[in-house]
Amino acid sequence: AHYNKNQGAALEFTRVLKSKRQVVTGTLHDLILEAADAGKKSVYRAKVWVKPWEDFKSVVEFRLVGDS
C-alpha cells in the first residue's frame, strides 16, 4: 500500500517468499515478496522498520528484484 500510494502503482500482494528479521531499536524485517501488477507477477525486496511501542512503521527499502 505504501509503494502504491507513493508511486501511483497498483501492485497486489501475492505472498511472502522469504523473510528475516533483525533486532535493532525495534525490528527490521527483510522480506522477499511476490506481487502482481496487471496480472504479471514479480518479486520485490522490502525492508520495514517497526517500533510497536511508538506505533511506528517505516518502509526503508522497496525495490524490484525480478520476474516471478
Secondary structure by P-SEA (a helix, b strand, c coil): caaaaaacccccccccccccccccccbbbbbbbbbbcccccbbbbbbbbbbcccccccccbbbbcccc
